[in-house]
Amino acid sequence: MNIITSTFSVLKQSSAIIVLSATVISTQLSAQKKIDTYFDHLFSNNKMMGSVAVSYKDSIIYTKAFGYADVDAKLMNNTDTKFRIGSITKTFTGVLVLKAVEEQKLKLEDRLSAYFPQVKNAEKITIRQLLNQRTGIFNFTEIEGEDEWERKFHTQKEFMDFFINKKSNFEPGAEYEYSNTNYALLGFILEKLYQKSYAEILNEKICTPLRLKNTYYSFEVDSKKNEAISYNIQNRYVRNAVTNFSNHPASGGIASTPTDLNKFLYALFNNKLMSAESLKIMLPMEEGEYGMGIFRFPMGKNLVYEHGGRVENYFSDYWYFPKEELGVVQFTNAVNIDMDKIMFVLTKYAYQIQPELPDFNKTPELSVKEFADIKGTYFTEDKKESATVSSDGNNLVFQGAESRQTYIPLTFKNKTTFEYDKIKIIFDPKKHQLTIYQDNIVKVFRQKV
């Protein structure tokens, strides 16, 4: 049973919001030990493996890597371990396109038809609309069978053929809709303009000038190059199906580290990559609006620019506070906790607010014993599907083993019954089983005892 849900997060305007008014800390040993303990606590409770970094102005004030980069080889993540950053790639692509505009290689009002006339409505679609996600072009990651398709290398022509016959979702400029296809096309356009690969353009225009030694675009994950492998957290770490990033050109294929990304963000917001005029064009003007590879949201009185990403179970996030010159970045290769909570912990750390260690052995409604009776990994009778039930410190959470299965928080109804949206899950602790009711489908999972 495939329980698919979009990535959910703490509401950024809820009571959890913090107002940042204190002075950003310099690195303090006592503070660092406390936040080190927090991340060690996440790893030891099977909630997260990954790497994080906080920057203030042009300096890294905190960095931490934890968990395995390669479980089988027992290789641990370190601060130079590279993670796939998913859609944060779009921020880099937005910069590259605006740099091409500054170099007078194209204009924002140029039409897609000059490069790919075969795309529906290409004569109406501008470069600006591609950047702002206002084209109506069908999102290729939503095509049925894309999970299997993306595991193999595909040429640019094969990529185009994969989505080209899908109908447009709306007239160009009429609406906003996030589509990975828009940024894949921007990457192809850059390659036409420079007569170089996206990897070469990225390295020449951004990575080399900023000395980002751990940032690049490549097609395949290679643990021998200190790249983290993606896992799902079950009763063991389950390696995800492998993605070939030729299928995420300029939309989701970059590998990087939190330290490198913080350096990139500082350079971007301090006009070391492009002019102040170009940066103004890139940034969204209103909350909830998509700029050119970047979002914005308010945190109390503070303005934050951000983007997240996910491919396989590589989750990534950055928050940048331009007024405070503060950058917060986290990358994961396995996660079973709301990442916004971690971003808040890192942000609070920068303002000398220390984290509390969540208790993952219970929920507010269940005692330690009641939780222990139902937690763990369950399997269907044919062993083809599995799911893990755990606590995130606040909710009972369910996570399927599929490579794109986000964990979902379950709403308490009684000691054995929990719900999420239209899904009901009933536990039978004596039989060590759970039953899922979704639409008209009923499926039973049992624990190994």
C-alpha positions in Angstrom: 0.0 0.0 0.0 1.5 3.3 -1.1 0.6 6.0 1.3 2.0 9.1 -0.5 2.0 12.5 1.2 3.7 15.7 0.3 6.5 16.9 2.6 4.8 18.4 5.7 6.4 20.9 8.0 6.0 23.0 11.1 3.9 26.0 10.1 6.4 28.8 9.9 3.9 31.3 11.2 2.7 29.3 14.1 3.4 29.7 17.8 6.7 27.9 17.3 8.1 30.9 15.5 11.0 32.6 17.3 11.7 36.3 17.2 15.4 36.8 16.6 16.6 39.8 18.6 19.7 38.7 20.5 23.2 38.9 19.1 24.3 36.0 17.0 26.8 33.9 19.0 30.4 33.3 18.1 31.4 29.6 18.5 31.2 28.7 22.2 32.4 25.3 23.4 29.5 24.8 25.9 26.9 25.7 23.4 28.5 23.5 20.8 28.6 20.5 23.1 24.8 20.9 23.8 23.8 21.0 20.2 26.3 18.2 19.3 24.4 16.1 21.9 21.1 16.9 20.2 22.3 15.6 16.8 23.9 12.5 18.4 20.5 11.9 20.1 18.7 12.0 16.7 21.2 9.5 15.2 21.1 7.1 18.2 17.3 7.1 18.0 17.2 6.4 14.3 15.7 9.7 13.4 18.3 11.2 11.1 21.6 10.8 9.4 23.2 13.8 7.7 25.2 17.0 8.0 24.4 20.6 9.1 26.1 24.0 9.2 25.3 27.5 10.4 27.1 30.6 9.0 27.3 34.1 10.3 28.5 36.6 7.7 31.3 34.9 5.9 32.2 32.5 8.8 31.0 29.0 9.7 30.0 29.1 13.4 28.8 25.5 13.6 29.1 22.4 11.6 28.3 18.8 12.4 28.0 15.5 10.4 26.6 12.3 11.9 25.4 8.9 10.9 26.6 6.7 8.0 27.5 7.8 4.5 27.6 4.1 3.6 26.0 1.7 6.1 27.4 -1.5 4.6 31.0 -0.2 4.6 30.5 1.4 8.0 31.7 4.8 6.6 30.5 7.7 8.6 29.4 11.1 7.3 31.9 13.8 7.8 31.8 17.6 7.1 33.2 17.0 3.6 30.7 14.3 2.7 28.6 15.3 -0.3 24.8 15.0 -0.4 22.4 15.3 -3.3 20.6 18.6 -2.7 17.6 18.0 -4.9 15.6 21.1 -5.8 18.1 23.5 -4.1 19.8 23.0 -7.5 17.2 25.4 -8.8 18.8 28.3 -6.9 22.1 27.7 -8.6 20.4 27.4 -12.0 18.6 30.7 -11.3 22.0 32.4 -10.7 23.5 30.9 -13.8 20.6 32.1 -16.0 20.8 35.7 -14.6 24.6 35.7 -15.1 23.9 34.7 -18.7 21.6 37.7 -18.9 24.3 40.0 -17.5 26.7 38.6 -20.1 24.0 39.5 -22.8 23.7 35.9 -23.9 19.9 36.0 -23.5 17.1 38.2 -22.3 14.4 37.3 -19.7 11.7 38.0 -22.3 13.2 35.7 -24.9 10.9 32.9 -25.9 11.3 29.2 -25.3 10.6 28.6 -29.0 14.0 30.0 -29.9 15.5 26.9 -28.2 12.8 24.2 -28.0 10.0 25.0 -30.4 8.6 21.5 -30.0 7.4 22.2 -26.4 3.7 23.1 -26.2 3.1 26.9 -26.1 6.8 27.5 -26.6 6.2 30.6 -28.6 4.3 32.1 -25.6 6.7 31.0 -22.8 9.5 33.3 -21.7 12.7 32.7 -19.9 11.3 34.7 -17.0 8.2 32.5 -16.8 10.4 29.3 -16.8 12.3 30.8 -13.8 9.1 31.9 -12.0 7.4 28.5 -12.6 4.5 30.1 -14.5 4.6 28.1 -17.8 2.0 25.4 -17.4 4.5 22.8 -18.6 3.8 19.4 -17.2 6.0 18.3 -14.3 8.0 15.3 -15.6 8.4 13.9 -12.1 4.6 13.4 -11.9 4.5 11.2 -15.0 3.4 7.6 -14.3 6.4 5.3 -14.2 8.9 8.1 -13.7 10.3 6.3 -10.6 11.5 3.5 -12.8 12.4 5.7 -15.7 14.8 7.9 -13.7 16.9 5.0 -12.6 18.7 4.8 -16.0 20.7 7.4 -17.9 18.8 9.3 -20.5 20.0 11.7 -23.2 18.5 15.2 -23.7 16.4 13.9 -26.5 15.1 11.0 -24.5 14.3 13.5 -21.7 12.4 15.7 -24.0 10.5 12.7 -25.5 9.5 11.6 -22.0 7.3 14.7 -21.3 6.7 16.4 -24.7 3.3 14.9 -25.4 1.8 15.8 -22.0 -0.8 18.6 -22.2 -0.1 22.0 -20.7 -1.8 22.6 -17.3 -2.6 26.2 -18.1 -1.8 29.1 -20.4 1.7 30.6 -19.8 1.7 33.4 -17.3 -1.8 32.6 -16.0 -0.9 30.8 -12.9 2.0 29.5 -10.7 2.7 25.8 -10.6 6.0 24.2 -9.5 7.4 22.1 -12.3 10.8 20.5 -12.4 10.6 20.5 -16.2 10.9 24.3 -16.3 14.4 24.1 -14.7 15.5 21.1 -16.7 14.8 23.2 -19.8 16.7 26.1 -18.4 19.7 23.8 -18.0 19.5 22.7 -21.6 19.2 26.3 -22.7 22.4 27.2 -20.8 24.2 24.3 -22.5 23.1 25.7 -25.9 24.3 29.2 -25.0 27.7 28.2 -23.7 28.3 25.1 -25.8 29.3 23.3 -22.6 27.7 20.8 -20.2 25.7 22.1 -17.2 28.5 20.6 -15.0 31.1 22.7 -16.7 29.1 25.9 -16.6 28.3 25.4 -12.9 32.0 24.8 -12.1 33.2 27.7 -14.2 30.6 30.3 -13.1 30.1 29.5 -9.5 32.2 26.7 -7.9 35.7 27.8 -9.1 35.3 31.5 -8.3 33.9 30.7 -4.8 36.3 27.8 -4.2 33.4 25.4 -3.6 35.5 22.2 -3.6 32.7 19.9 -2.7 30.0 21.2 -5.1 29.4 19.7 -8.5 26.9 18.1 -10.8 27.3 14.5 -11.8 25.0 11.6 -12.9 25.6 9.0 -10.3 26.3 8.8 -6.6 29.7 7.4 -5.8 30.5 6.5 -2.1 34.2 6.2 -3.0 34.1 10.0 -3.6 32.8 10.6 -0.1 29.2 10.9 -1.3 26.4 9.8 1.1 24.1 7.0 0.0 20.4 7.5 0.5 18.4 5.2 3.0 15.0 4.7 4.4 14.9 4.1 8.2 13.2 0.8 9.0 14.3 -1.8 11.5 17.5 -1.4 9.6 18.7 1.1 7.0 17.1 0.2 3.7 19.0 1.6 0.7 16.8 3.5 -1.7 16.4 2.8 -5.4 19.2 4.6 -7.2 18.5 7.7 -9.3 20.5 8.6 -12.3 20.8 12.4 -12.1 21.0 12.8 -15.9 17.2 12.9 -15.4 17.4 15.9 -13.1 19.4 18.4 -15.2 19.6 21.8 -13.6 16.5 20.9 -11.5 17.8 18.6 -8.9 21.2 17.0 -9.6 23.8 18.9 -7.7 25.9 17.4 -4.9 27.2 19.7 -2.1 28.0 20.1 1.6 26.3 22.4 4.1 29.5 24.4 4.4 29.7 25.0 0.6 26.1 25.9 0.4 26.5 28.5 3.2 29.4 30.0 1.3 27.3 30.2 -1.9 24.4 31.9 0.0 26.7 34.5 1.5 28.2 35.2 -1.9 24.8 35.4 -3.5 23.3 37.9 -1.0 26.5 40.0 -0.9 26.7 40.5 -4.7 29.8 38.4 -5.2 28.1 36.3 -7.9 26.1 38.9 -9.8 24.9 42.5 -9.5 22.5 43.9 -6.9 20.1 44.6 -9.7 20.1 40.9 -10.8 19.7 39.8 -7.2 16.6 42.0 -6.8 15.1 40.5 -9.9 15.8 37.0 -8.6 14.2 37.4 -5.2 10.5 37.0 -4.7 8.7 40.2 -3.7 5.8 38.7 -1.7 5.5 35.9 0.8 4.6 32.6 -0.9 5.7 33.9 -4.3 8.4 31.9 -6.2 11.3 34.0 -7.3 13.9 32.6 -9.7 14.9 29.5 -7.8 14.0 30.8 -4.3 11.1 31.3 -1.9 10.7 33.7 1.0 8.7 33.6 4.3 8.5 35.8 7.4 9.8 34.6 10.8 8.4 37.1 13.3 10.0 40.3 12.2 12.7 38.6 10.3 12.7 38.0 6.6 14.0 34.6 5.4 14.8 33.3 1.9 14.7 29.6 1.5 14.5 26.5 -0.7 14.2 22.8 0.1 14.8 19.7 -1.9 14.2 16.0 -2.1 15.3 13.2 -4.3 15.3 9.6 -3.1 15.6 10.2 0.7 18.1 13.0 0.4 16.2 15.9 2.1 17.8 19.3 2.0 16.9 22.8 3.3 18.5 26.2 3.6 17.3 29.4 5.3 19.1 32.6 4.8 18.4 35.8 6.9 19.9 38.6 4.8 19.5 41.4 7.4 21.3 39.2 10.0 23.7 37.6 7.4 22.8 34.3 8.9 22.7 31.0 7.0 21.2 27.7 8.2 21.6 24.5 6.1 20.8 20.9 6.7 21.2 17.8 4.4 20.1 14.3 5.2 20.5 10.9 3.6 18.0 9.3 6.0 15.3 11.0 8.1 12.3 10.2 10.2 11.6 13.6 11.8 10.1 16.9 10.6 13.1 18.8 9.2 11.7 22.2 10.1 12.1 21.3 13.7 15.8 20.8 13.1 16.0 24.1 11.2 14.5 25.9 14.2 17.0 24.2 16.5 19.9 25.4 14.4 18.5 28.9 14.1 17.9 29.1 17.9 21.4 27.8 18.5 22.8 30.9 16.6 20.9 33.0 19.2 22.1 31.1 22.2 18.9 29.2 22.7 19.8 25.6 23.5 17.8 22.6 22.3 15.8 20.1 24.4 16.2 16.4 23.7 13.0 14.9 22.4 11.8 11.7 24.1 11.2 9.3 21.2 10.0 6.5 23.5 6.4 7.8 23.9 3.9 10.3 22.6 1.6 12.7 24.6 -1.2 10.1 24.4 0.7 6.9 24.9 2.8 5.8 27.8 6.2 4.3 27.3 4.7 0.8 27.6 1.8 1.5 25.3 4.1 3.0 22.7 6.6 0.0 23.1 3.7 -2.4 22.4 3.1 -1.0 18.9 6.4 0.6 17.7 8.7 -1.1 15.2 8.7 -2.5 11.7 5.8 -4.4 10.2 5.7 -6.5 7.0 3.0 -7.8 4.7 2.6 -11.5 4.5 4.5 -11.7 1.2 7.3 -9.5 2.7 7.1 -7.2 -0.4 6.0 -4.2 1.7 7.2 -2.9 5.1 6.5 0.0 7.3 7.9 1.4 10.5 6.0 3.0 13.3 7.9 5.3 15.7 7.6 8.6 17.6 8.9 12.0 16.6 8.6 13.2 20.1 5.1 14.6 19.5 3.2 12.2 17.3 3.1 8.6 16.4 4.6 8.4 12.9 4.3 6.0 10.0 6.9 5.5 7.3 6.7 3.1 4.4 9.8 1.6 2.8 9.2 3.0 -0.7 12.1 5.3 -1.8 9.8 8.3 -2.0 7.7 7.5 1.1 7.7 10.5 3.5 6.9 9.7 7.1 3.4 10.8 8.1 2.2 12.0 11.5 -0.8 10.0 12.8 -3.7 11.6 14.7 -4.6 9.9 18.0 -8.2 8.5 18.2 -7.8 6.0 20.9 -5.0 3.7 22.3 -5.0 1.5 19.2 -6.6 3.7 16.5 -4.8 6.5 14.6 -5.7 8.4 11.4 -4.1 10.6 8.7 -6.3 12.3 6.2 -8.6 9.5 4.9 -6.3 6.7 6.2 -7.1 4.8 9.3 -4.6 2.5 11.1 -5.7 0.1 13.8 -3.1 -1.7 15.9 -3.5 -5.1 17.6 -0.6 -5.3 20.0 -1.4 -8.9 21.1 -1.2 -10.1 17.5 1.7 -7.8 16.7 -0.1 -6.4 13.7 -1.6 -3.3 12.2 -4.3 -2.9 9.7 -4.5 -0.1 7.2 -7.8 1.1 5.8 -7.3 3.4 2.8 -10.2 4.1 0.3 -11.6 0.6 -0.3 -8.3 -1.2 0.4 -7.5 -3.1 3.6 -4.0 -4.3 4.2 -2.5 -6.2 7.1 1.1 -5.8 8.3 2.7 -8.0 11.0 5.8 -7.7 13.1 8.4 -10.5 13.2 8.3 -11.9 16.7 
